[in-house]
Structures are given as structure tokens and as C-alpha cells.
Amino acid sequence: LNDDDALELFKKTLPSPSLLQLKVSAKVVRERAMAALKAASKRSDPRMDLVMLALAGRGNTFEKVLKMIDEMVTLLGKEQGDDDAKKQYC
């Protein structure tokens, strides 16, 4: 496979190397993923149900919920620091 004859045979087999690039929209990717998940969901798996629910949400993502969780973690960290300072004071 490393000699010149193999290279020439390869070049004759594929005369013009070309790549085909396709543009696929997010909607098409989402639909394909949903179809694949539906086909694979012969048994009920709550994780797959959650993924299908997120895909079916049509743009309604969990960004707002994640932002609220991040804010809550920040607030709890600050409160913990305040509690630690108060404990040292007492």
C-alpha cells in the first residue's frame, strides 16, 4: 500500500477528489435526533425522556432555570461566608 503503484491505482479509482459540504439547519438536526431517540426508545428511560422533552421544547431551553440555580449557589455561598464570619465573632 505504500508503493507508487498503489498510489496510481488510488488516483485512477477516484479521479477528482472532491468533498461535498451540506448545510443543515438546527431544526433538521433536532428532528433527526428526535426521530433517532423515538426509534431507540423501546424501553422507558427517564434520561432519554428528558432529552426528548428538551428537543420537543422548540427553543424553550433551561437557560432561565440554570441562571436561577447559579444565582442561588452564589447567594448560598455568600450567606455561608457571612455565617462563618458571625460564628467567629461569637
C-alpha positions as CSV (number, residue, x, y, z in Angstrom):
1,L,0.0,0.0,0.0
2,N,3.0,2.3,0.3
3,D,4.4,2.0,-3.2
4,D,3.8,4.2,-6.2
5,D,1.6,1.6,-7.9
6,A,-0.9,1.7,-5.1
7,L,-1.0,5.5,-5.3
8,E,-1.6,5.4,-9.0
9,L,-4.4,2.9,-8.6
10,F,-6.0,5.0,-5.9
11,K,-5.8,8.1,-8.2
12,K,-7.4,6.2,-11.1
13,T,-10.2,4.9,-8.8
14,L,-11.1,8.4,-7.6
15,P,-10.1,10.7,-10.4
16,S,-11.1,14.0,-8.8
17,P,-11.0,14.2,-5.0
18,S,-13.9,16.4,-4.0
19,L,-15.8,17.0,-0.9
20,L,-19.4,17.7,-0.6
21,Q,-20.4,20.1,2.2
22,L,-24.0,20.2,3.3
23,K,-25.7,22.9,5.3
24,V,-28.1,21.5,7.7
25,S,-30.3,23.7,9.9
26,A,-30.7,23.3,13.6
27,K,-34.3,22.4,13.1
28,V,-33.4,19.5,10.8
29,V,-30.8,18.2,13.3
30,R,-33.3,18.4,16.1
31,E,-35.9,16.5,14.0
32,R,-33.3,13.8,13.2
33,A,-32.2,13.5,16.8
34,M,-35.9,13.2,17.9
35,A,-36.6,10.5,15.3
36,A,-33.5,8.6,16.4
37,L,-34.5,8.8,20.0
38,K,-38.0,7.7,19.3
39,A,-36.7,4.7,17.3
40,A,-34.3,3.8,20.1
41,S,-36.8,4.2,23.0
42,K,-38.2,0.7,23.1
43,R,-37.7,0.7,26.9
44,S,-38.6,3.7,29.0
45,D,-35.5,5.6,30.2
46,P,-36.2,8.8,32.2
47,R,-32.9,10.3,30.9
48,M,-34.0,9.8,27.3
49,D,-37.4,11.1,28.1
50,L,-35.8,14.3,29.4
51,V,-33.7,14.7,26.3
52,M,-36.8,14.2,24.0
53,L,-38.7,16.7,26.1
54,A,-35.9,19.3,25.7
55,L,-35.8,18.6,22.0
56,A,-39.5,19.0,21.6
57,G,-39.4,22.3,23.6
58,R,-38.7,24.2,20.4
59,G,-36.4,26.8,21.8
60,N,-37.7,26.7,25.3
61,T,-34.5,25.8,27.0
62,F,-33.5,25.5,30.6
63,E,-31.4,28.7,30.4
64,K,-33.6,30.6,32.8
65,V,-33.6,27.7,35.3
66,L,-29.9,27.3,35.1
67,K,-29.4,31.0,35.6
68,M,-31.6,30.9,38.7
69,I,-29.6,27.9,40.1
70,D,-26.3,29.8,39.5
71,E,-27.7,32.8,41.3
72,M,-28.9,30.6,44.2
73,V,-25.5,29.0,44.5
74,T,-23.8,32.4,44.6
75,L,-26.2,33.6,47.2
76,L,-25.8,30.5,49.4
77,G,-22.0,30.9,49.2
78,K,-22.2,34.5,50.3
79,E,-24.6,33.5,53.2
80,Q,-22.3,30.7,54.2
81,G,-19.4,33.2,54.3
82,D,-21.5,35.6,56.5
83,D,-22.4,32.7,58.8
84,D,-18.8,31.7,59.2
85,A,-17.8,35.3,60.0
86,K,-20.6,35.6,62.5
87,K,-19.6,32.3,64.1
88,Q,-16.0,33.5,64.5
89,Y,-17.3,36.8,66.0
90,C,-19.4,35.0,68.6
